[in-house]
Amino acid sequence: MSSVSQVTFRPATKNDEAGLLCMMRKLAEQEPGAYYFDEPVVRKALHDFLANPEFDKAWIFLRE
């Protein structure tokens, strides 16, 4: 018997900032030296993006 997970998605909010920043850092660490991950700059850009609805949305996908 197999089990199929349900996937839902929702817009990211400021409450997701820490988790998204962690994911972005881990992605950058997968290719050391490929580019410089300036965490304070990325943190501010992510914060500004999530705080401004004119920039559209980032989406969080959740597997249940």
C-alpha positions in Angstrom: 0.0 0.0 0.0 1.3 3.5 -0.8 0.6 6.8 0.9 0.2 10.0 -1.0 1.0 13.2 0.8 -1.2 16.3 0.4 0.5 19.5 -0.6 -0.9 22.9 0.3 0.5 26.3 -0.3 0.1 29.8 1.1 1.7 33.2 0.7 4.8 33.7 2.9 4.5 36.2 5.7 6.9 38.0 8.0 6.5 35.0 10.3 8.3 32.9 7.7 11.4 35.1 7.5 13.6 33.0 9.8 12.7 29.8 8.0 13.2 31.2 4.6 16.5 32.8 5.5 17.7 29.4 6.9 16.7 27.7 3.6 18.5 30.4 1.5 21.6 30.0 3.6 21.6 26.2 3.2 21.1 26.5 -0.5 24.1 28.8 -0.7 26.2 26.4 1.4 25.6 23.6 -1.2 27.9 25.3 -3.6 30.7 26.9 -1.5 32.4 29.7 -3.3 29.8 29.9 -6.1 28.6 33.3 -4.8 29.0 35.3 -1.6 26.0 35.0 0.7 25.9 38.3 2.6 23.4 37.4 5.3 22.6 40.9 6.6 21.9 42.1 3.0 19.8 39.0 2.2 17.9 39.3 5.5 17.0 43.0 4.8 16.0 42.2 1.2 13.8 39.3 2.3 12.2 41.5 5.0 11.6 44.3 2.6 10.1 41.9 0.0 7.7 40.2 2.4 6.7 43.6 3.9 5.8 45.2 0.6 2.7 43.7 -1.2 3.7 45.7 -4.4 6.6 43.2 -4.8 4.1 40.3 -5.3 4.4 37.2 -3.1 6.7 34.3 -2.2 4.9 31.0 -1.6 5.3 28.4 1.1 4.5 24.8 0.1 3.6 22.5 2.9 3.4 18.7 2.8 0.8 17.2 5.1 
